Amino acid sequence: MSPAPFFSLLSRAQRRLQVRDPELRRKVEPTDTIGCKRVLLSSDWYPTLAQPHVNLVCDAITEVTPMGSSRPAARRIVRM
């Protein structure tokens, strides 16, 4: 029997505990079955996304430069 269902349940519980905002949690929900892609083993990635000064941008990136990146809406994201 595959361990994927157990790890999928475990990762869902971790997201629920670490990402309180349901909309943000929906955005970071993996679309692939666990194990199909590289598994992220981190205890601080989800809490980082929940910080008030962090915005999750799901748009496509059209350009990466030394100063940041650009999206189709022409809004530049500047790295700090």
SVG drawing of the C-alpha trace seen along z (x, -y; Angstrom):
<svg xmlns="http://www.w3.org/2000/svg" viewBox="-11 -48 32 50">
<polyline fill="none" stroke="black" stroke-width="0.4" points="0.0,0.0 1.2,-3.5 2.1,-5.9 0.8,-8.8 -2.6,-9.0 -1.1,-9.3 1.4,-12.0 -1.3,-13.9 -3.4,-13.9 -0.4,-15.0 0.5,-17.8 -3.1,-19.0 -3.2,-19.1 0.1,-21.1 -1.2,-23.7 -4.4,-24.0 -2.4,-24.7 0.2,-27.0 -1.9,-28.9 -5.1,-30.3 -6.3,-32.3 -8.5,-29.9 -7.9,-31.8 -4.1,-31.7 -4.3,-28.0 -6.3,-27.3 -3.5,-29.0 -0.7,-26.9 -2.7,-23.6 -0.6,-21.3 -2.4,-20.1 -0.3,-17.0 -0.4,-13.8 2.2,-13.9 5.4,-12.2 4.8,-13.2 7.1,-16.2 9.8,-17.1 8.5,-17.2 9.2,-20.4 10.5,-19.5 10.2,-22.8 8.6,-24.0 8.9,-27.7 7.7,-28.1 3.9,-28.3 4.3,-30.6 6.5,-32.9 3.7,-33.3 1.3,-34.2 3.4,-37.2 1.7,-40.6 4.5,-42.0 4.5,-39.0 2.3,-38.7 1.9,-35.5 1.9,-36.3 0.5,-33.6 0.7,-35.4 3.2,-34.3 6.6,-36.0 7.5,-37.5 11.0,-38.8 13.6,-38.4 16.2,-41.1 18.8,-41.9 16.4,-44.4 13.4,-42.0 10.8,-40.5 7.9,-41.6 4.4,-40.2 2.1,-40.6 0.2,-43.3 3.4,-45.4 3.7,-45.6 7.3,-45.2 8.2,-43.1 11.3,-44.4 13.4,-42.1 14.6,-43.5"/>
</svg>
